[in-house]
Amino acid sequence: MPAQVRKVHKLGSVLIAAALALGMWGAWVGFFAGDAFSIPHQVSGHIGIMLAGGLLKLGYVLRLASEYEARQIV
């Protein structure tokens, strides 16, 4: 796999991991432990859930594109 394709694949993996972490944090703050946090913290948790969905999709598309490109080179 060429270096550029490898970088895109790595970026996709990092974005997926960040999306999962952000989504779990947002769900924890926004829903499960909401009584322990203030309203602004809960709002940021809900926003984090929305951002996590976008990051997850972007990371997945980057990984798919890099895997497709790696197959085309071989």
N, C-alpha and C positions, 0 to 999 in steps of 0.2 A: 504494500500500500504506500503510495507516495506521501511525502511529508505534509503537503497541503490537505490531502484527504484525511490523513490521520488527525490533523489539528481540528478539522471540522467535526470529525467523529468524537473527539475528546470534548469539544465544546458542547456538542449535543448531549453527551453523557453528563457533563457538569450541570447543564441546564435542567435536565431531568431530575438529578439529585437535589438541586436547589428548589425545584418546584415541589418535590415531595416534602422536603423539610419545611418550606413555607406553608404548604397546605396543611401539614400536621400542626404546625404552630398556630396558624389561623383558626383551625377547627378547635384547638385546645382553648385558645383565648376567647374566641367568639361564642363557643357553644358549651363546652364541657366544664370549664372553670370560669364561666362568666361572672359569677358572684364575687370572685376575688379580684376582678379588674374593673377599672373605671370605664365609663361609656366611651371616651376616646380610644382607649386600648381595645375595647370590643369592636369598635368601628374599624380600627386598623387591622384587627384579625379578620374581619369579613372582607376587607379590601385585599388582604393577603391571599385569601382563598380565591378571589377572582383573578389576581395576578398569577397565582400558581397554575391555574388552568391554561393561561396563555403561554407561560414558560414551558409547561409540559408539552404542549402542542408544538411549539417552536423547536424544542430539543429533539422531539421525536422526528420531525421533518428533517432536521439537520442530520440526524443519524441515518435516516432512510436515504437521503441524497448522497451521503458519503459512501454508504454501502453500495448503492447503485453505481456511483462513479468508480469505485474500486473494482467492480465486476467488469465495467467497460474497458478498463485499462488492461486487464489481464488477457 
